[in-house]
Amino acid sequence: MFKQSFWVPYEESDTYPTITKAHQAIVKYCEENGHSYEFTGDDEVIIDNKPYEVYRGYEPGSRGNYGIKCKEK
């Protein structure tokens, strides 16, 4: 079975996303799309009752831009 993952919109793609900036971006994404969320750690979040690992780093194929990705655990 495949695990779901998605990139969260991150406007400051030239700057590495700190934990705080990642949390802010995830909160904004969830609130705009009607998802429930709860942070269980610095790089862990539960979205709509599914646990996700938060990746903060380079976005593949983006020519060196940073991004935030949530990958289902």
VMD Tcl script that draws the C-alpha trace (Angstrom):
set ca {
  {0.00 0.00 0.00}
  {1.28 3.46 -0.88}
  {1.68 6.16 1.72}
  {0.25 9.55 0.90}
  {2.47 12.61 0.80}
  {2.01 16.20 -0.31}
  {3.94 19.45 -0.52}
  {2.68 22.33 1.60}
  {2.83 25.77 -0.08}
  {5.90 27.62 1.22}
  {6.40 31.13 -0.12}
  {9.94 31.73 1.20}
  {11.43 28.97 -0.96}
  {14.89 30.57 -0.95}
  {15.11 30.23 2.87}
  {15.38 26.96 4.79}
  {12.06 26.42 6.63}
  {12.54 26.49 10.40}
  {10.26 24.42 12.61}
  {8.20 27.52 13.37}
  {7.83 28.48 9.69}
  {6.92 24.88 8.79}
  {4.24 24.81 11.48}
  {2.86 28.16 10.29}
  {2.68 26.93 6.68}
  {0.95 23.69 7.71}
  {-1.57 25.56 9.89}
  {-2.35 27.93 7.01}
  {-2.73 25.02 4.56}
  {-5.03 23.07 6.91}
  {-7.19 26.07 7.79}
  {-7.60 27.08 4.13}
  {-8.57 23.53 3.14}
  {-10.78 22.62 6.12}
  {-8.47 19.98 7.62}
  {-8.06 19.29 11.32}
  {-4.48 19.23 12.62}
  {-2.48 18.63 15.77}
  {1.29 18.83 16.14}
  {2.72 15.92 18.11}
  {6.37 16.91 17.75}
  {8.70 19.26 15.93}
  {8.48 17.25 12.71}
  {5.24 15.33 13.32}
  {1.65 16.36 12.69}
  {-1.71 14.60 12.66}
  {-3.93 15.84 9.82}
  {-7.49 14.52 9.67}
  {-6.56 11.73 12.13}
  {-3.60 10.51 10.01}
  {-0.03 10.87 11.32}
  {2.47 12.60 9.03}
  {6.21 13.16 9.18}
  {7.22 16.71 8.23}
  {10.15 17.02 5.82}
  {11.88 20.39 5.59}
  {14.46 20.65 2.84}
  {15.13 20.79 -0.86}
  {12.22 20.25 -3.20}
  {13.30 17.87 -6.00}
  {13.26 19.40 -9.46}
  {12.90 22.93 -8.11}
  {16.46 24.12 -8.85}
  {17.48 24.41 -5.22}
  {14.30 25.76 -3.67}
  {13.28 24.68 -0.20}
  {9.92 23.16 0.61}
  {7.80 21.48 3.26}
  {6.45 17.99 2.65}
  {4.08 15.93 4.79}
  {4.53 12.17 4.38}
  {2.11 9.69 5.93}
  {3.73 7.49 8.60}
}
mol new
graphics top color blue
foreach p $ca { graphics top sphere $p radius 0.5 }
foreach p [lrange $ca 0 end-1] q [lrange $ca 1 end] { graphics top cylinder $p $q radius 0.2 }
display resetview
